[in-house]
Amino acid sequence: MRQFPARIHGLLAPQAPLGVIIRRGPSKQVATILWDRRQDTFQLGQWLKGRIYERRSDLSPDGQYLIYFAMNGHWQSEAQGSWTAISQAPYLKALTLFPKGDCWQGGGLWTGHTRYWLNGCHDEALFNHANKLRRDLKFQPSTYFGAECTGVYYPRLLRDGWQLLEQREIAKWQSQDIFEKPLGHGWRLRKIAHAEVGAPVGKGCYWDEHQLRHPASGTTQNYPDWEWAELDGDRLVWAEHGKLLAGRIHHGGLSQATELFDFNPMQFQPRQAPY
């Protein structure tokens, strides 16, 4: 059986030097890891035997809480097989749990330190142990991008400083949406967000690739293996082949690439949240 590197997606807290890495692999096992972005240290949160939809997830501005959409297929359970949860980052144990019962919609965004928006219809919470957190019933994304992953992911990108430049319909059930973010020294990070049926082997129906572009010189550098990339202060961070890396942008482009952590060796281990 063909082996694939761990699949990595990052969530960065905009007002604190913290992040959460969502690490998937094998396909029905996923872990969350706390990332101290000052020290570049990593602390395991918890594993789930199931799927976390990373593009429908978000980290609170102070990095204290995680909202995520997950599925384990236990449709007769109290969580109904899929659910939106709010947890204390980087753990998965729910403080607030909204059963879903299908994979249509789900997940959400933080609209403040203690307020969150839910993507689509949810019944009342099964339980709520985070009384200071409130559902934001007034917020709606300024643009509707569909009910599934793009309906949360694209508003998150726009909120975090990305610009949507173009939406391309390649064929039936195949599209590419082009986002960019300025990096400094005239360089721009381009994200090509794919949504398609029949994606390449080893990728889901939603997947990203990246480029570094310098419009003034006409230079484009392709990085098709970067599955996630973001600006972190004055450095660029990205995920490639199951590893997290960082580098600096100078006039000549990317330099000083450094491996921060290799997530490939990680294996499932039961772990209790400390709350």
Secondary structure, 3 states (H helix, E strand, C coil): CCCCCCEEEEEECCCCCEEEEEEECCCCCEEEEEEECCCCEEEEEEEECCEECHHHCEECCCCCEEEEEEECCCCCCCCCCEEEEEEECCCCCEEEEEECCCCCCCCEEECCCCEEEECCCCCCCCEECCCCCEECCCCCCCCCCCCCCHHHHHHHHHHCCCEEEEEEEEECCEEEEEEEEEEECCEEEEEEEEEECCCCCCCCCEEEEEEEEECCCCEEEEECCEEEEEEECCEEEEEECCEEEEEEEECCEEEEEEEEEECCCCCCCCCCCCC
